[in-house]
Amino acid sequence: MKDHEIINIGKSIFGLCFALGNICLFGYLITKIDDFAYYGFLLLVFGTALNLFVTLGLLIYGIVHEAKSDACLKAIGLLMINIPVAILYAVIGLNLDGL
C-alpha cells in the first residue's frame, strides 16, 4: 500500500465520523428532534469502536511494514483529532438538557 493510500484511510474515517457527528449535533440543535441525539450517542459508541479498530490496524501494519510507519502514524494522528471533537460534542449534548 502506498503512503498516500494509508493517509487517505485516516482522512476518510476522520471525515466520515466528523461529518456524522456534525449532522447529529446540529440536526438536534436546529430541529430539536430527539432521534438526532439518540443517533449521536450511537455514533459515539460505534465511532469509537471504528476509530480504535482502524488505529489498531494501522499500528499493526506500521509495525509489520516499518517503511510505512510514518504514513501510519500520520493517519493515526488524523484519527486522533476526533477525540477532542467528540468530547466537546458530548459535553454540548449533555448540557442541552438544561436549555
N, C-alpha and C positions, 0 to 999 in steps of 0.2 A: 504494500500500500504506500502511496506517495504521501509526502509531508502535508501537502495542501488538502488531500482527501481526509487525513486524520484531523486536521484543524477544522475542516468543514463539518465533520461529525459533531465536534464540540459546539460549533456555531449553530448547527441545525437543532440540536437538542436544547441549547440555551434559548434560541429564538422561539421554539415551539412552547416551551414551558413559560417563558416570559409573556408571549402573546396570549396564551390561555389564561394566565394569571391576571393580565390586564383586562381581558374580556370579562372574567368573573368579577373582579373588583369594581370596575367602572360600570358594568352591567347592573350590578346591585345598587351602586350609588345613584345611578340615573333612574332606574325603573323601580327600585325597592321590591323586586321580585325575589322571594326567598330562595328560589332554585339556584340563582347565581351564587349565593352564599354557600349553599349546600355543595354545589359542584366545585366551588373554590376550595372548600375543605377537602373534598375528594382529590382535587388536584394537588394539594399539599401532601397528602399521603402517597398517592401514586407517582407524583412528580419527584418526590424524594427518593422513592424506590428506583425509578427510572434513572435519575441522575447518579445514584450510588452504583447501580448496575453498570452504566456506561463508564463511570470513573474507574471502577474495578477492572473492567475490560481493558480500558486504555492503560492502566497501570501494569497489568499483566503483559499486554502487548509491548509496552515500553521496556519492561524487564527482559522479555524474551528477545526482542529486537533492539539492542542497545543503540543502534544508529538512529532509531526513530524515537528515542526517549524524549528529546527536546520538543518534537512536534506533539507527542502525547501529553507532556506537561503543559504546553500552551493550550491544548484543547481542554485539559482538566481545569486550568485556570479560568477559561471562559465559562465552564460549567459552574465553577465556584462563585461566580458573580450572582447567580440565582439565590444563593443563601441569604445575603442581607436583604435582597429584594423580597424574598418570601417572608422573612421575619417582619419586615416593615408592613407588608400587606396583611399579615396575620394580626399584627397589633392594630392596624387600622380597622380591620374587620371585627375584631373583638371589642373595640371601643365604639363601634357604631350602635351597639345596643342602647347606650346612654343617650343617643341623639333623638 
